[in-house]
């Protein structure tokens, strides 16, 4: 079963008037790369959060965002900077005396002065909801997995269609190979006949003729490459049925298929085979792009 590496999940839990929101996003990546953004007072459970993620995913970049809010979560205290108040008052009195100003410092005046009143916020301990947070992370991961599976179904169907298309191309390669072999055999016979006409007889020491015949026989023979390609296609289809993460396996098989296609293109001078190779490599490239998002 194919799972993509793209997904999103969100879970909100409420415990003791506190609301915990967990959001998880995942995209493709060669390995499992986990990024977490937690409130600083929850750093102590970061490893547990990452372990939950590891239990659900084997590849991809996974980003987790966790926030906590609600009544009682933040304790606010108003603090007065009395030292600064004293300085303001002293300086106001000095200004009044120096410039013969009228009036006295008032409460309204003092409240308009900067930094006299400070609001301190402290986060309440949330030990009581840590287990709920871990549970919420698990639920969010499940949502991501569901989305990955759904997209994976579409990926699998596309890959199977392309594999069938490649099988047809390889079959046509095999059919054309038979035609090419016959053509090469005719060339060999003509070469031998030409040699006989020139030299009247053939000796076992006529190494040039032997080499020419061997070269023509070997040149353009893509039997082994076609056989290996069919084997790779069968392996690819079998891997698609496996339950575990298969992205890396598919990537390896695809590289081998591409290698065989290149070899066929290099060995054959036949025009039709060259056209088939172009189609073959094009489809393999499309598969390669698709499996970059397979877990």
MIGUNU-799096 format. One record per atom (N, C-alpha, C): residue number from 1; residue in one letter; atom name; x, y, z. Coordinates in steps of 0.05 Angstrom, whole numbers. Layout:
   nr  rest  atom       X       Y       Z
  NUM     A    CA       X       Y       Z
...
END
This chain:
   nr  rest  atom       X       Y       Z
    1     X     N      17     -24       0
    1     X    CA       0       0       0
    1     X     C      17      25       0
    2     X     N      11      43     -18
    2     X    CA      27      68     -20
    2     X     C      15      89      -2
    3     X     N      33     103      12
    3     X    CA      26     127      26
    3     X     C      43     150      16
    4     X     N      30     173      11
    4     X    CA      46     196       3
    4     X     C      59     208      27
    5     X     N      76     228      23
    5     X    CA      88     242      46
    5     X     C      76     269      51
    6     X     N      54     275      37
    6     X    CA      40     301      40
    6     X     C      15     297      56
    7     X     N      12     313      78
    7     X    CA     -12     310      94
    7     X     C     -15     332     114
    8     X     N     -39     333     126
    8     X    CA     -45     354     147
    8     X     C     -64     342     167
    9     X     N     -59     348     192
    9     X    CA     -77     339     213
    9     X     C     -79     359     236
   10     X     N    -103     361     248
   10     X    CA    -108     380     270
   10     X     C    -125     367     291
   11     X     N    -119     372     316
   11     X    CA    -134     362     338
   11     X     C    -135     382     361
   12     X     N    -159     387     372
   12     X    CA    -162     405     394
   12     X     C    -174     390     417
   13     X     N    -162     392     441
   13     X    CA    -173     379     465
   13     X     C    -176     400     487
   14     X     N    -196     397     503
   14     X    CA    -202     415     525
   14     X     C    -200     400     552
   15     X     N    -183     410     569
   15     X    CA    -179     398     595
   15     X     C    -176     420     616
   16     X     N    -193     419     637
   16     X    CA    -191     438     658
   16     X     C    -192     467     647
   17     X     N    -210     472     629
   17     X    CA    -214     499     618
   17     X     C    -190     508     600
   18     X     N    -172     490     595
   18     X    CA    -149     496     578
   18     X     C    -154     482     551
   19     X     N    -148     497     530
   19     X    CA    -152     487     502
   19     X     C    -125     481     490
   20     X     N    -120     457     482
   20     X    CA     -95     448     470
   20     X     C    -100     444     440
   21     X     N     -85     458     423
   21     X    CA     -88     455     394
   21     X     C     -62     443     383
   22     X     N     -65     421     368
   22     X    CA     -42     409     355
   22     X     C     -47     409     325
   23     X     N     -28     420     310
   23     X    CA     -28     420     281
   23     X     C      -3     406     271
   24     X     N      -7     389     251
   24     X    CA      16     374     239
   24     X     C      15     377     209
   25     X     N      37     384     197
   25     X    CA      39     385     168
   25     X     C      63     367     160
   26     X     N      60     354     138
   26     X    CA      82     337     128
   26     X     C      85     341      98
   27     X     N     110     340      89
   27     X    CA     117     342      61
   27     X     C     139     322      55
   28     X     N     146     319      29
   28     X    CA     166     298      22
   28     X     C     194     306      31
   29     X     N     209     286      38
   29     X    CA     237     289      47
   29     X     C     250     261      45
   30     X     N     276     260      40
   30     X    CA     289     235      37
   30     X     C     288     218      62
   31     X     N     290     231      85
   31     X    CA     289     217     111
   31     X     C     267     229     128
   32     X     N     265     219     153
   32     X    CA     246     230     172
   32     X     C     258     254     186
   33     X     N     247     278     181
   33     X    CA     258     303     192
   33     X     C     235     316     208
   34     X     N     238     317     235
   34     X    CA     217     326     252
   34     X     C     223     354     263
   35     X     N     204     372     261
   35     X    CA     207     399     272
   35     X     C     183     404     291
   36     X     N     188     412     315
   36     X    CA     167     418     334
   36     X     C     169     446     345
   37     X     N     145     459     348
   37     X    CA     144     485     360
   37     X     C     124     484     383
   38     X     N     136     483     408
   38     X    CA     120     481     432
   38     X     C     124     505     450
   39     X     N     104     511     467
   39     X    CA     109     532     487
   39     X     C     132     524     505
   40     X     N     147     543     514
   40     X    CA     173     536     527
   40     X     C     169     519     552
   41     X     N     145     521     565
   41     X    CA     141     506     590
   41     X     C     135     477     583
   42     X     N     132     470     558
   42     X    CA     126     442     550
   42     X     C     150     429     537
   43     X     N     174     442     538
   43     X    CA     197     430     526
   43     X     C     203     402     538
   44     X     N     195     398     563
   44     X    CA     200     373     576
   44     X     C     187     349     563
   45     X     N     166     353     548
   45     X    CA     153     330     535
   45     X     C     160     329     505
   46     X     N     179     345     496
   46     X    CA     186     346     468
   46     X     C     194     318     457
   47     X     N     210     304     473
   47     X    CA     220     278     464
   47     X     C     196     258     461
   48     X     N     177     260     480
   48     X    CA     154     242     478
   48     X     C     137     249     453
   49     X     N     135     275     447
   49     X    CA     120     283     424
   49     X     C     134     272     399
   50     X     N     160     275     397
   50     X    CA     175     265     374
   50     X     C     172     235     371
   51     X     N     171     221     394
   51     X    CA     169     191     392
   51     X     C     142     183     381
   52     X     N     121     198     388
   52     X    CA      94     192     377
   52     X     C      95     196     346
   53     X     N     108     217     337
   53     X    CA     111     222     309
   53     X     C     126     200     295
   54     X     N     148     191     307
   54     X    CA     164     169     296
   54     X     C     149     143     294
   55     X     N     130     140     312
   55     X    CA     113     115     312
   55     X     C      94     115     288
   56     X     N      89     139     277
   56     X    CA      69     141     255
   56     X     C      82     144     227
   57     X     N     106     155     226
   57     X    CA     118     161     201
   57     X     C     147     151     199
   58     X     N     155     144     175
   58     X    CA     183     134     171
   58     X     C     198     153     152
   59     X     N     184     169     136
   59     X    CA     198     188     118
   59     X     C     181     214     117
   60     X     N     195     235     109
   60     X    CA     181     261     105
   60     X     C     190     281     125
   61     X     N     185     306     118
   61     X    CA     190     328     137
   61     X     C     163     333     151
   62     X     N     163     330     178
   62     X    CA     139     332     194
   62     X     C     142     356     212
   63     X     N     124     375     210
   63     X    CA     124     399     227
   63     X     C     100     399     246
   64     X     N     106     402     271
   64     X    CA      84     403     292
   64     X     C      83     430     305
   65     X     N      59     440     307
   65     X    CA      54     466     321
   65     X     C      34     460     344
   66     X     N      42     468     368
   66     X    CA      25     463     391
   66     X     C      21     489     407
   67     X     N      -4     494     413
   67     X    CA     -10     518     429
   67     X     C     -30     512     451
   68     X     N     -28     527     473
   68     X    CA     -46     523     496
   68     X     C     -58     550     503
   69     X     N     -84     552     507
   69     X    CA     -96     576     516
   69     X     C    -122     569     532
   70     X     N    -133     590     545
   70     X    CA    -157     585     561
   70     X     C    -155     600     587
   71     X     N    -178     601     601
   71     X    CA    -179     614     627
   71     X     C    -161     601     647
   72     X     N    -145     617     660
   72     X    CA    -127     607     680
   72     X     C    -100     599     669
   73     X     N     -97     598     642
   73     X    CA     -71     590     631
   73     X     C     -50     611     637
   74     X     N     -57     637     634
   74     X    CA     -38     658     639
   74     X     C     -46     673     665
   75     X     N     -27     675     683
   75     X    CA     -31     690     708
   75     X     C     -18     718     704
   76     X     N     -36     738     707
   76     X    CA     -26     766     702
   76     X     C     -24     781     728
   77     X     N      -2     795     732
   77     X    CA       3     811     755
   77     X     C      11     839     747
   78     X     N      -1     859     760
   78     X    CA       6     886     755
   78     X     C      28     895     774
   79     X     N      50     905     763
   79     X    CA      72     913     780
   79     X     C      78     943     775
   80     X     N      83     957     797
   80     X    CA      90     986     795
   80     X     C     120     989     800
   81     X     N     133    1003     782
   81     X    CA     162    1008     785
   81     X     C     165    1032     803
   82     X     N     166    1027     830
   82     X    CA     166    1049     849
   82     X     C     192    1066     847
   83     X     N     213    1054     840
   83     X    CA     238    1069     837
   83     X     C     235    1089     814
   84     X     N     222    1081     793
   84     X    CA     218    1099     770
   84     X     C     197    1121     778
   85     X     N     177    1114     794
   85     X    CA     158    1134     803
   85     X     C     172    1155     819
   86     X     N     189    1147     838
   86     X    CA     204    1167     854
   86     X     C     220    1186     836
   87     X     N     233    1175     816
   87     X    CA     249    1192     798
   87     X     C     232    1211     783
   88     X     N     209    1201     773
   88     X    CA     191    1219     758
   88     X     C     182    1242     776
   89     X     N     174    1236     801
   89     X    CA     164    1257     819
   89     X     C     186    1277     826
   90     X     N     210    1267     832
   90     X    CA     232    1285     838
   90     X     C     239    1303     814
   91     X     N     239    1292     790
   91     X    CA     245    1309     767
   91     X     C     223    1329     761
   92     X     N     198    1321     766
   92     X    CA     176    1340     761
   92     X     C     177    1363     781
   93     X     N     185    1357     806
   93     X    CA     188    1378     826
   93     X     C     211    1397     818
   94     X     N     233    1386     808
   94     X    CA     256    1402     799
   94     X     C     248    1420     776
   95     X     N     233    1409     757
   95     X    CA     223    1425     734
   95     X     C     205    1448     744
   96     X     N     188    1442     763
   96     X    CA     169    1462     774
   96     X     C     185    1485     786
   97     X     N     205    1478     803
   97     X    CA     220    1499     816
   97     X     C     238    1515     797
   98     X     N     251    1501     779
   98     X    CA     270    1514     761
   98     X     C     256    1533     741
   99     X     N     232    1526     732
   99     X    CA     219    1542     712
   99     X     C     194    1556     723
  100     X     N     191    1555     749
  100     X    CA     168    1569     763
  100     X     C     141    1560     751
  101     X     N     138    1534     749
  101     X    CA     113    1522     738
  101     X     C      93    1519     760
  102     X     N      67    1519     752
  102     X    CA      46    1516     771
  102     X     C      35    1487     770
  103     X     N      20    1479     790
  103     X    CA       7    1453     790
  103     X     C      24    1432     805
  104     X     N      11    1410     811
  104     X    CA      24    1388     825
  104     X     C      21    1362     808
  105     X     N      40    1344     810
  105     X    CA      37    1318     796
  105     X     C      11    1304     805
  106     X     N      -4    1296     785
  106     X    CA     -30    1283     791
  106     X     C     -30    1254     783
  107     X     N     -50    1239     792
  107     X    CA     -52    1211     784
  107     X     C     -56    1208     754
  108     X     N     -72    1225     742
  108     X    CA     -76    1224     713
  108     X     C     -50    1228     698
  109     X     N     -34    1247     708
  109     X    CA      -8    1252     696
  109     X     C      10    1228     698
  110     X     N      10    1215     722
  110     X    CA      28    1193     726
  110     X     C      21    1169     709
  111     X     N      -5    1164     705
  111     X    CA     -13    1141     689
  111     X     C      -6    1143     659
  112     X     N       0    1168     651
  112     X    CA       8    1173     623
  112     X     C      38    1170     619
  113     X     N      52    1168     641
  113     X    CA      81    1165     638
  113     X     C      89    1136     631
  114     X     N     109    1133     615
  114     X    CA     117    1106     605
  114     X     C     130    1089     627
  115     X     N     124    1063     625
  115     X    CA     139    1043     640
  115     X     C     135    1043     670
  116     X     N     115    1059     680
  116     X    CA     110    1059     709
  116     X     C      95    1034     717
  117     X     N      77    1025     700
  117     X    CA      60    1002     706
  117     X     C      67     980     686
  118     X     N      74     957     697
  118     X    CA      81     934     681
  118     X     C      63     910     687
  119     X     N      55     896     666
  119     X    CA      39     872     669
  119     X     C      56     848     664
  120     X     N      59     831     684
  120     X    CA      75     807     682
  120     X     C      56     783     677
  121     X     N      63     767     657
  121     X    CA      48     744     651
  121     X     C      64     719     656
  122     X     N      53     700     671
  122     X    CA      66     675     676
  122     X     C      47     652     668
  123     X     N      59     632     656
  123     X    CA      42     609     648
  123     X     C      38     590     671
  124     X     N      14     582     675
  124     X    CA       8     563     697
  124     X     C      19     536     691
  125     X     N      27     521     711
  125     X    CA      36     494     706
  125     X     C      15     477     693
  126     X     N      22     461     673
  126     X    CA       2     445     659
  126     X     C       9     415     660
  127     X     N      21     407     682
  127     X    CA      28     378     685
  127     X     C       3     360     682
  128     X     N     -20     371     691
  128     X    CA     -44     354     691
  128     X     C     -54     348     663
  129     X     N     -45     363     643
  129     X    CA     -55     359     615
  129     X     C     -34     348     596
  130     X     N     -11     341     607
  130     X    CA      11     331     590
  130     X     C       3     305     576
  131     X     N     -11     287     590
  131     X    CA     -20     262     578
  131     X     C     -40     268     556
  132     X     N     -57     287     561
  132     X    CA     -77     295     540
  132     X     C     -64     306     516
  133     X     N     -42     321     520
  133     X    CA     -27     332     498
  133     X     C     -15     310     480
  134     X     N      -3     290     493
  134     X    CA       8     267     478
  134     X     C     -14     253     462
  135     X     N     -37     250     475
  135     X    CA     -60     237     461
  135     X     C     -68     253     437
  136     X     N     -70     280     441
  136     X    CA     -77     298     419
  136     X     C     -58     296     396
  137     X     N     -32     294     402
  137     X    CA     -11     291     381
  137     X     C     -16     265     365
  138     X     N     -23     244     380
  138     X    CA     -29     218     366
  138     X     C     -53     220     347
  139     X     N     -74     234     356
  139     X    CA     -98     238     339
  139     X     C     -91     254     314
  140     X     N     -75     276     318
  140     X    CA     -67     292     295
  140     X     C     -51     276     275
  141     X     N     -33     259     286
  141     X    CA     -17     242     268
  141     X     C     -35     223     252
  142     X     N     -56     213     265
  142     X    CA     -74     195     251
  142     X     C     -88     209     228
  143     X     N     -95     235     232
  143     X    CA    -107     251     211
  143     X     C     -88     254     187
  144     X     N     -63     258     194
  144     X    CA     -43     261     172
  144     X     C     -40     234     157
  145     X     N     -40     212     172
  145     X    CA     -38     186     159
  145     X     C     -61     181     141
  146     X     N     -85     188     149
  146     X    CA    -109     185     132
  146     X     C    -106     200     106
  147     X     N     -96     225     108
  147     X    CA     -93     241      83
  147     X     C     -71     229      66
  148     X     N     -49     219      79
  148     X    CA     -27     207      64
  148     X     C     -37     182      49
  149     X     N     -54     166      62
  149     X    CA     -64     142      49
  149     X     C     -82     149      25
  150     X     N     -99     169      30
  150     X    CA    -117     177       8
  150     X     C    -102     186     -16
  151     X     N     -82     203     -12
  151     X    CA     -66     212     -35
  151     X     C     -49     189     -46
  152     X     N     -41     171     -28
  152     X    CA     -26     148     -37
  152     X     C     -41     130     -56
  153     X     N     -68     128     -52
  153     X    CA     -84     112     -70
  153     X     C     -83     123     -99
  154     X     N     -84     150    -100
  154     X    CA     -83     162    -127
  154     X     C     -55     158    -139
  155     X     N     -34     160    -123
  155     X    CA      -7     156    -133
  155     X     C      -4     127    -143
  156     X     N     -15     108    -127
  156     X    CA     -12      80    -135
  156     X     C     -25      75    -162
  157     X     N     -49      85    -166
  157     X    CA     -63      81    -191
  157     X     C     -48      92    -214
  158     X     N     -37     116    -210
  158     X    CA     -21     129    -231
  158     X     C       4     112    -238
  159     X     N      17     102    -217
  159     X    CA      42      86    -221
  159     X     C      35      60    -235
  160     X     N      13      47    -227
  160     X    CA       6      22    -241
  160     X     C       0      27    -270
  161     X     N     -14      49    -276
  161     X    CA     -20      55    -304
  161     X     C       6      59    -320
  162     X     N      25      73    -308
  162     X    CA      50      78    -322
  162     X     C      67      52    -325
  163     X     N      66      35    -305
  163     X    CA      80      10    -307
  163     X     C      69      -7    -330
  164     X     N      43      -7    -332
  164     X    CA      30     -22    -354
  164     X     C      38     -10    -381
  165     X     N      39      16    -382
  165     X    CA      48      29    -407
  165     X     C      76      22    -414
  166     X     N      94      22    -394
  166     X    CA     122      14    -398
  166     X     C     124     -15    -407
  167     X     N     108     -32    -396
  167     X    CA     108     -60    -404
  167     X     C     101     -63    -434
  168     X     N      83     -47    -443
  168     X    CA      76     -48    -472
  168     X     C      99     -38    -489
  169     X     N     113     -17    -479
  169     X    CA     136      -7    -494
  169     X     C     158     -28    -495
  170     X     N     163     -41    -472
  170     X    CA     184     -62    -471
  170     X     C     176     -85    -490
  171     X     N     150     -92    -491
  171     X    CA     142    -113    -509
  171     X     C     148    -105    -538
  172     X     N     142     -80    -545
  172     X    CA     147     -71    -572
  172     X     C     177     -71    -577
  173     X     N     193     -65    -557
  173     X    CA     222     -66    -559
  173     X     C     231     -94    -566
  174     X     N     219    -114    -551
  174     X    CA     225    -142    -556
  174     X     C     218    -151    -584
  175     X     N     195    -142    -593
  175     X    CA     186    -149    -621
  175     X     C     205    -137    -642
  176     X     N     212    -112    -638
  176     X    CA     230     -99    -657
  176     X     C     258    -111    -656
  177     X     N     265    -121    -632
  177     X    CA     291    -134    -629
  177     X     C     293    -158    -647
  178     X     N     271    -173    -650
  178     X    CA     272    -197    -668
  178     X     C     276    -188    -696
  179     X     N     264    -166    -704
  179     X    CA     267    -156    -732
  179     X     C     296    -148    -736
  180     X     N     307    -134    -716
  180     X    CA     335    -124    -718
  180     X     C     354    -147    -720
  181     X     N     349    -169    -705
  181     X    CA     367    -192    -705
  181     X     C     367    -204    -734
  182     X     N     344    -206    -746
  182     X    CA     343    -217    -773
  182     X     C     359    -199    -792
  183     X     N     356    -173    -789
  183     X    CA     371    -154    -806
  183     X     C     401    -157    -802
  184     X     N     410    -161    -777
  184     X    CA     438    -165    -771
  184     X     C     448    -191    -783
  185     X     N     431    -212    -782
  185     X    CA     439    -237    -793
  185     X     C     443    -235    -823
  186     X     N     426    -220    -836
  186     X    CA     429    -215    -865
  186     X     C     455    -200    -871
  187     X     N     461    -181    -854
  187     X    CA     486    -166    -858
  187     X     C     510    -184    -855
  188     X     N     509    -202    -835
  188     X    CA     531    -220    -830
  188     X     C     535    -239    -854
  189     X     N     513    -249    -865
  189     X    CA     515    -266    -888
  189     X     C     526    -252    -912
  190     X     N     518    -227    -916
  190     X    CA     529    -211    -938
  190     X     C     559    -206    -934
  191     X     N     567    -201    -908
  191     X    CA     595    -196    -903
  191     X     C     611    -222    -909
  192     X     N     600    -245    -901
  192     X    CA     614    -270    -906
  192     X     C     616    -275    -936
  193     X     N     594    -271    -950
  193     X    CA     594    -275    -979
  193     X     C     614    -257    -993
  194     X     N     616    -232    -983
  194     X    CA     635    -213    -995
  194     X     C     663    -223    -990
  195     X     N     668    -233    -966
  195     X    CA     695    -243    -959
  195     X     C     702    -267    -977
  196     X     N     682    -284    -981
  196     X    CA     688    -308    -998
  196     X     C     694    -300   -1026
  197     X     N     679    -280   -1036
  197     X    CA     683    -271   -1064
  197     X     C     711    -259   -1067
  198     X     N     721    -246   -1045
  198     X    CA     747    -232   -1047
  198     X     C     770    -252   -1044
  199     X     N     766    -271   -1024
  199     X    CA     789    -288   -1017
  199     X     C     785    -318   -1025
  200     X     N     761    -325   -1036
  200     X    CA     755    -351   -1046
  200     X     C     752    -372   -1025
  201     X     N     767    -370   -1002
  201     X    CA     764    -390    -981
  201     X     C     768    -376    -954
  202     X     N     758    -389    -934
  202     X    CA     759    -378    -907
  202     X     C     777    -396    -889
  203     X     N     796    -384    -876
  203     X    CA     814    -399    -858
  203     X     C     807    -392    -829
  204     X     N     813    -411    -811
  204     X    CA     808    -406    -783
  204     X     C     825    -384    -772
  205     X     N     846    -376    -787
  205     X    CA     863    -354    -779
  205     X     C     853    -327    -788
  206     X     N     831    -327    -803
  206     X    CA     821    -301    -813
  206     X     C     806    -287    -790
  207     X     N     823    -276    -772
  207     X    CA     811    -264    -747
  207     X     C     794    -240    -753
  208     X     N     800    -225    -775
  208     X    CA     785    -201    -780
  208     X     C     756    -209    -786
  209     X     N     752    -230    -802
  209     X    CA     725    -238    -808
  209     X     C     711    -248    -783
  210     X     N     725    -263    -766
  210     X    CA     713    -273    -741
  210     X     C     705    -249    -724
  211     X     N     722    -229    -722
  211     X    CA     716    -206    -705
  211     X     C     692    -191    -716
  212     X     N     692    -188    -743
  212     X    CA     669    -173    -755
  212     X     C     643    -188    -750
  213     X     N     643    -214    -753
  213     X    CA     619    -230    -748
  213     X     C     610    -227    -719
  214     X     N     629    -230    -701
  214     X    CA     623    -228    -672
  214     X     C     612    -201    -665
  215     X     N     624    -180    -677
  215     X    CA     615    -152    -671
  215     X     C     587    -148    -681
  216     X     N     582    -157    -706
  216     X    CA     555    -153    -717
  216     X     C     534    -169    -701
  217     X     N     542    -193    -691
  217     X    CA     523    -209    -676
  217     X     C     517    -196    -649
  218     X     N     537    -184    -637
  218     X    CA     533    -172    -611
  218     X     C     520    -144    -613
  219     X     N     527    -130    -634
  219     X    CA     518    -102    -637
  219     X     C     488    -101    -639
  220     X     N     475     -86    -623
  220     X    CA     447     -82    -625
  220     X     C     431    -104    -611
  221     X     N     443    -124    -599
  221     X    CA     429    -145    -585
  221     X     C     421    -135    -557
  222     X     N     396    -130    -553
  222     X    CA     386    -118    -528
  222     X     C     370    -139    -512
  223     X     N     375    -164    -517
  223     X    CA     360    -186    -504
  223     X     C     362    -184    -474
  224     X     N     386    -182    -464
  224     X    CA     391    -181    -435
  224     X     C     377    -157    -422
  225     X     N     380    -134    -435
  225     X    CA     368    -110    -424
  225     X     C     337    -111    -423
  226     X     N     325    -122    -444
  226     X    CA     296    -126    -445
  226     X     C     287    -145    -423
  227     X     N     302    -166    -419
  227     X    CA     295    -186    -398
  227     X     C     297    -174    -371
  228     X     N     318    -158    -366
  228     X    CA     322    -145    -340
  228     X     C     300    -124    -335
  229     X     N     293    -110    -356
  229     X    CA     271     -90    -354
  229     X     C     245    -103    -345
  230     X     N     238    -125    -357
  230     X    CA     214    -139    -350
  230     X     C     215    -149    -321
  231     X     N     239    -158    -313
  231     X    CA     242    -166    -285
  231     X     C     238    -143    -266
  232     X     N     250    -120    -273
  232     X    CA     247     -96    -256
  232     X     C     217     -88    -254
  233     X     N     203     -90    -276
  233     X    CA     174     -82    -276
  233     X     C     158    -101    -258
  234     X     N     165    -127    -259
  234     X    CA     151    -146    -241
  234     X     C     157    -140    -212
  235     X     N     183    -133    -206
  235     X    CA     190    -126    -178
  235     X     C     175    -101    -169
  236     X     N     174     -81    -187
  236     X    CA     160     -56    -181
  236     X     C     131     -61    -173
  237     X     N     117     -77    -189
  237     X    CA      89     -84    -184
  237     X     C      86     -99    -158
  238     X     N     105    -117    -152
  238     X    CA     103    -132    -127
  238     X     C     108    -114    -103
  239     X     N     126     -95    -105
  239     X    CA     132     -77     -83
  239     X     C     107     -60     -77
  240     X     N      92     -52     -97
  240     X    CA      68     -36     -93
  240     X     C      48     -49     -74
  241     X     N      50     -76     -72
  241     X    CA      31     -91     -55
  241     X     C      41     -93     -26
  242     X     N      65     -85     -20
  242     X    CA      76     -87       7
  242     X     C      64     -66      25
  243     X     N      62     -73      51
  243     X    CA      49     -56      71
  243     X     C      68     -35      82
  244     X     N      94     -41      84
  244     X    CA     113     -23      97
  244     X     C     120       0      78
  245     X     N     136      19      88
  245     X    CA     145      41      71
  245     X     C     161      30      48
  246     X     N     154      39      24
  246     X    CA     166      27      -1
  246     X     C     179      48     -18
  247     X     N     179      73     -10
  247     X    CA     190      95     -27
  247     X     C     218      90     -36
  248     X     N     236      82     -18
  248     X    CA     264      78     -25
  248     X     C     268      54     -43
  249     X     N     252      33     -39
  249     X    CA     254      10     -57
  249     X     C     246      17     -85
  250     X     N     224      32     -87
  250     X    CA     215      40    -114
  250     X     C     235      58    -127
  251     X     N     248      75    -112
  251     X    CA     268      93    -123
  251     X     C     292      77    -134
  252     X     N     300      56    -120
  252     X    CA     322      40    -129
  252     X     C     315      25    -155
  253     X     N     291      13    -155
  253     X    CA     283      -2    -179
  253     X     C     281      17    -203
  254     X     N     271      41    -198
  254     X    CA     268      61    -220
  254     X     C     295      69    -231
  255     X     N     315      72    -214
  255     X    CA     342      78    -224
  255     X     C     353      55    -241
  256     X     N     347      30    -233
  256     X    CA     356       7    -249
  256     X     C     342       7    -276
  257     X     N     316      13    -277
  257     X    CA     302      14    -302
  257     X     C     313      35    -320
  258     X     N     320      58    -309
  258     X    CA     332      80    -325
  258     X     C     359      72    -336
  259     X     N     374      57    -320
  259     X    CA     400      47    -329
  259     X     C     398      29    -353
  260     X     N     378      10    -352
  260     X    CA     374      -8    -374
  260     X     C     365       7    -399
  261     X     N     348      27    -396
  261     X    CA     338      43    -419
  261     X     C     362      57    -432
  262     X     N     380      68    -416
  262     X    CA     403      82    -427
  262     X     C     421      62    -443
  263     X     N     424      38    -432
  263     X    CA     441      18    -446
  263     X     C     428      10    -472
  264     X     N     402       6    -473
  264     X    CA     389      -1    -498
  264     X     C     393      22    -518
  265     X     N     389      47    -510
  265     X    CA     393      69    -528
  265     X     C     421      71    -539
  266     X     N     441      64    -522
  266     X    CA     469      65    -531
  266     X     C     476      42    -550
  267     X     N     464      19    -546
  267     X    CA     472      -5    -562
  267     X     C     458      -6    -589
  268     X     N     434       5    -592
  268     X    CA     419       1    -616
  268     X     C     421      26    -635
  269     X     N     424      20    -660
  269     X    CA     423      41    -681
  269     X     C     397      41    -696
  270     X     N     379      24    -688
  270     X    CA     353      21    -702
  270     X     C     335      45    -695
  271     X     N     323      57    -715
  271     X    CA     307      81    -711
  271     X     C     283      76    -693
  272     X     N     269      54    -698
  272     X    CA     245      48    -682
  272     X     C     251      43    -653
  273     X     N     273      28    -649
  273     X    CA     281      23    -621
  273     X     C     288      49    -607
  274     X     N     301      67    -622
  274     X    CA     308      93    -610
  274     X     C     283     108    -602
  275     X     N     262     107    -618
  275     X    CA     237     120    -611
  275     X     C     225     108    -586
  276     X     N     225      82    -585
  276     X    CA     215      68    -561
  276     X     C     230      76    -536
  277     X     N     256      78    -539
  277     X    CA     273      86    -516
  277     X     C     266     114    -506
  278     X     N     261     132    -524
  278     X    CA     253     159    -516
  278     X     C     227     158    -500
  279     X     N     207     143    -510
  279     X    CA     182     140    -495
  279     X     C     187     126    -468
  280     X     N     203     106    -468
  280     X    CA     209      91    -444
  280     X     C     221     109    -423
  281     X     N     242     124    -430
  281     X    CA     255     142    -411
  281     X     C     237     164    -401
  282     X     N     219     173    -419
  282     X    CA     200     194    -411
  282     X     C     181     183    -389
  283     X     N     171     159    -392
  283     X    CA     153     148    -372
  283     X     C     168     141    -346
  284     X     N     193     132    -348
  284     X    CA     208     127    -324
  284     X     C     213     152    -309
  285     X     N     219     174    -323
  285     X    CA     223     200    -309
  285     X     C     198     209    -294
  286     X     N     175     204    -307
  286     X    CA     149     211    -294
  286     X     C     145     195    -268
  287     X     N     152     169    -270
  287     X    CA     150     152    -246
  287     X     C     169     162    -224
  288     X     N     194     169    -233
  288     X    CA     214     179    -214
  288     X     C     204     203    -199
  289     X     N     191     221    -213
  289     X    CA     180     245    -201
  289     X     C     158     238    -181
  290     X     N     141     219    -188
  290     X    CA     119     212    -170
  290     X     C     128     199    -145
  291     X     N     148     181    -147
  291     X    CA     156     167    -123
  291     X     C     173     183    -104
  292     X     N     180     208    -112
  292     X    CA     193     226     -93
  292     X     C     175     233     -70
  293     X     N     148     229     -74
  293     X    CA     129     235     -53
  293     X     C     117     210     -40
  294     X     N     130     187     -45
  294     X    CA     121     162     -33
  294     X     C     137     156      -8
  295     X     N     123     150      14
  295     X    CA     136     145      39
  295     X     C     152     118      37
END
